[in-house]
Amino acid sequence: MVFVEVLVLVFNHWHCPLTPVAARFTTDRRDNFDIFLPEWLARCNKEMFGELYVAGVVYVAYRWLR
């Protein structure tokens, strides 16, 4: 499921396809206007959670191959 979400982001140039839907309901355009995260985390969530995901996949692959 996470891989499918990554594919959706890749095909949308790293933008969530639901952001324009949320933008219709507010004039706020801060980094966290469409996500329930603190602004500092919303600003870099793809990088942070992406690194955690990759680390998890590498760990599982290591344990599986071991």
N, CA and C atoms as a LAMMPS dump frame, in Angstrom:
ITEM: TIMESTEP
0
ITEM: NUMBER OF ATOMS
198
ITEM: BOX BOUNDS ff ff ff
-5.0000000000000000e+02 5.0000000000000000e+02
-5.0000000000000000e+02 5.0000000000000000e+02
-5.0000000000000000e+02 5.0000000000000000e+02
ITEM: ATOMS id mol type element x y z
1 1 1 N 0.823 -1.199 0
2 1 2 C 0 0 0
3 1 3 C 0.866 1.261 0
4 2 1 N 1.946 1.22 0.775
5 2 2 C 2.831 2.39 0.81
6 2 3 C 3.464 2.596 -0.558
7 3 1 N 3.86 1.514 -1.208
8 3 2 C 4.453 1.623 -2.532
9 3 3 C 3.466 2.219 -3.53
10 4 1 N 2.209 1.864 -3.432
11 4 2 C 1.182 2.43 -4.315
12 4 3 C 1.056 3.928 -4.061
13 5 1 N 1.099 4.328 -2.793
14 5 2 C 1.031 5.757 -2.479
15 5 3 C 2.235 6.505 -3.047
16 6 1 N 3.403 5.887 -2.967
17 6 2 C 4.602 6.505 -3.534
18 6 3 C 4.437 6.656 -5.05
19 7 1 N 3.897 5.647 -5.707
20 7 2 C 3.665 5.748 -7.152
21 7 3 C 2.705 6.884 -7.496
22 8 1 N 1.663 7.038 -6.694
23 8 2 C 0.712 8.145 -6.918
24 8 3 C 1.439 9.483 -6.795
25 9 1 N 2.28 9.627 -5.785
26 9 2 C 3.029 10.869 -5.621
27 9 3 C 4 11.095 -6.771
28 10 1 N 4.67 10.044 -7.217
29 10 2 C 5.624 10.18 -8.329
30 10 3 C 4.905 10.648 -9.586
31 11 1 N 3.766 10.042 -9.889
32 11 2 C 3.034 10.412 -11.095
33 11 3 C 2.385 11.797 -10.996
34 12 1 N 2.28 12.348 -9.784
35 12 2 C 1.725 13.689 -9.594
36 12 3 C 2.798 14.699 -9.237
37 13 1 N 4.035 14.422 -9.627
38 13 2 C 5.164 15.338 -9.392
39 13 3 C 5.325 15.68 -7.917
40 14 1 N 5.229 14.659 -7.062
41 14 2 C 5.424 14.747 -5.608
42 14 3 C 4.405 15.645 -4.924
43 15 1 N 3.215 15.774 -5.505
44 15 2 C 2.117 16.509 -4.877
45 15 3 C 0.946 15.553 -4.668
46 16 1 N 0.309 15.672 -3.531
47 16 2 C -0.857 14.842 -3.259
48 16 3 C -1.997 15.258 -4.184
49 17 1 N -2.661 14.312 -4.837
50 17 2 C -3.752 14.673 -5.734
51 17 3 C -4.987 15.207 -5.002
52 18 1 N -5.05 15.052 -3.684
53 18 2 C -6.193 15.565 -2.927
54 18 3 C -5.992 16.988 -2.428
55 19 1 N -4.801 17.54 -2.559
56 19 2 C -4.545 18.907 -2.097
57 19 3 C -5.452 19.929 -2.784
58 20 1 N -5.653 19.863 -4.099
59 20 2 C -6.575 20.823 -4.719
60 20 3 C -8.004 20.72 -4.188
61 21 1 N -8.409 19.527 -3.797
62 21 2 C -9.756 19.36 -3.218
63 21 3 C -9.825 20.096 -1.888
64 22 1 N -8.818 19.917 -1.04
65 22 2 C -8.789 20.612 0.25
66 22 3 C -8.649 22.12 0.064
67 23 1 N -7.948 22.543 -0.971
68 23 2 C -7.725 23.973 -1.208
69 23 3 C -9.01 24.713 -1.546
70 24 1 N -10.005 23.997 -2.031
71 24 2 C -11.282 24.653 -2.351
72 24 3 C -12.028 25.123 -1.11
73 25 1 N -11.663 24.576 0.057
74 25 2 C -12.408 24.865 1.271
75 25 3 C -11.721 25.846 2.214
76 26 1 N -10.55 26.374 1.827
77 26 2 C -9.851 27.323 2.679
78 26 3 C -8.92 28.193 1.84
79 27 1 N -8.587 29.344 2.383
80 27 2 C -7.603 30.21 1.727
81 27 3 C -6.227 30.043 2.358
82 28 1 N -6.14 29.268 3.412
83 28 2 C -4.88 29 4.101
84 28 3 C -3.982 28.14 3.213
85 29 1 N -2.745 28.528 3.036
86 29 2 C -1.832 27.758 2.196
87 29 3 C -0.525 27.416 2.919
88 30 1 N -0.579 27.343 4.253
89 30 2 C 0.613 26.908 4.98
90 30 3 C 0.911 25.454 4.636
91 31 1 N 2.081 25.001 4.987
92 31 2 C 2.48 23.635 4.648
93 31 3 C 1.556 22.581 5.243
94 32 1 N 0.88 22.895 6.322
95 32 2 C 0.029 21.895 6.97
96 32 3 C -1.461 22.192 6.829
97 33 1 N -1.862 22.962 5.829
98 33 2 C -3.285 23.306 5.722
99 33 3 C -4.148 22.091 5.368
100 34 1 N -3.555 21.081 4.747
101 34 2 C -4.348 19.931 4.308
102 34 3 C -3.969 18.629 5.013
103 35 1 N -3.195 18.738 6.083
104 35 2 C -2.743 17.545 6.781
105 35 3 C -2.691 17.862 8.272
106 36 1 N -3.059 16.923 9.091
107 36 2 C -3.102 17.159 10.531
108 36 3 C -1.758 16.838 11.173
109 37 1 N -0.762 17.629 10.834
110 37 2 C 0.575 17.514 11.393
111 37 3 C 1.053 18.909 11.769
112 38 1 N 1.985 19.009 12.71
113 38 2 C 2.585 20.316 12.976
114 38 3 C 3.26 20.845 11.702
115 39 1 N 3.327 22.146 11.575
116 39 2 C 3.84 22.734 10.338
117 39 3 C 5.271 22.293 10.032
118 40 1 N 6.113 22.2 11.064
119 40 2 C 7.506 21.802 10.827
120 40 3 C 7.587 20.378 10.291
121 41 1 N 6.676 19.5 10.702
122 41 2 C 6.677 18.123 10.218
123 41 3 C 6.019 18.021 8.844
124 42 1 N 4.98 18.796 8.62
125 42 2 C 4.304 18.78 7.328
126 42 3 C 5.228 19.284 6.226
127 43 1 N 6.132 20.179 6.571
128 43 2 C 7.049 20.753 5.592
129 43 3 C 7.979 19.681 5.005
130 44 1 N 8.367 18.704 5.812
131 44 2 C 9.344 17.712 5.337
132 44 3 C 8.872 16.284 5.588
133 45 1 N 7.57 16.049 5.57
134 45 2 C 7.069 14.718 5.908
135 45 3 C 7.453 13.644 4.892
136 46 1 N 7.513 13.977 3.616
137 46 2 C 7.87 12.964 2.627
138 46 3 C 9.296 12.476 2.843
139 47 1 N 10.198 13.395 3.149
140 47 2 C 11.589 13.005 3.374
141 47 3 C 11.733 12.179 4.646
142 48 1 N 11.136 12.653 5.728
143 48 2 C 11.283 11.958 7.003
144 48 3 C 10.63 10.577 6.984
145 49 1 N 9.375 10.512 6.566
146 49 2 C 8.676 9.233 6.566
147 49 3 C 9.194 8.324 5.456
148 50 1 N 9.682 8.906 4.377
149 50 2 C 10.291 8.112 3.314
150 50 3 C 11.549 7.413 3.791
151 51 1 N 12.387 8.134 4.532
152 51 2 C 13.601 7.529 5.078
153 51 3 C 13.264 6.426 6.08
154 52 1 N 12.25 6.651 6.91
155 52 2 C 11.829 5.61 7.853
156 52 3 C 11.301 4.377 7.115
157 53 1 N 10.562 4.592 6.054
158 53 2 C 10.031 3.474 5.269
159 53 3 C 11.161 2.676 4.634
160 54 1 N 12.107 3.368 4.013
161 54 2 C 13.239 2.685 3.385
162 54 3 C 14.046 1.931 4.43
163 55 1 N 14.277 2.542 5.589
164 55 2 C 15.015 1.866 6.655
165 55 3 C 14.271 0.606 7.095
166 56 1 N 12.959 0.667 7.193
167 56 2 C 12.174 -0.498 7.569
168 56 3 C 12.244 -1.599 6.529
169 57 1 N 12.184 -1.237 5.261
170 57 2 C 12.27 -2.223 4.189
171 57 3 C 13.654 -2.879 4.184
172 58 1 N 14.693 -2.081 4.36
173 58 2 C 16.053 -2.625 4.401
174 58 3 C 16.203 -3.567 5.594
175 59 1 N 15.676 -3.19 6.737
176 59 2 C 15.765 -4.04 7.932
177 59 3 C 15.032 -5.368 7.728
178 60 1 N 13.837 -5.304 7.18
179 60 2 C 13.069 -6.527 6.937
180 60 3 C 13.786 -7.408 5.911
181 61 1 N 14.33 -6.814 4.867
182 61 2 C 15.064 -7.59 3.865
183 61 3 C 16.296 -8.241 4.481
184 62 1 N 16.99 -7.511 5.314
185 62 2 C 18.166 -8.054 5.998
186 62 3 C 17.782 -9.242 6.877
187 63 1 N 16.73 -9.07 7.661
188 63 2 C 16.297 -10.158 8.552
189 63 3 C 15.791 -11.362 7.761
190 64 1 N 15.117 -11.107 6.661
191 64 2 C 14.575 -12.191 5.863
192 64 3 C 15.685 -12.987 5.18
193 65 1 N 16.695 -12.27 4.666
194 65 2 C 17.797 -12.93 3.964
195 65 3 C 18.791 -13.585 4.915
196 66 1 N 18.776 -13.17 6.143
197 66 2 C 19.698 -13.699 7.148
198 66 3 C 19.211 -15.03 7.555
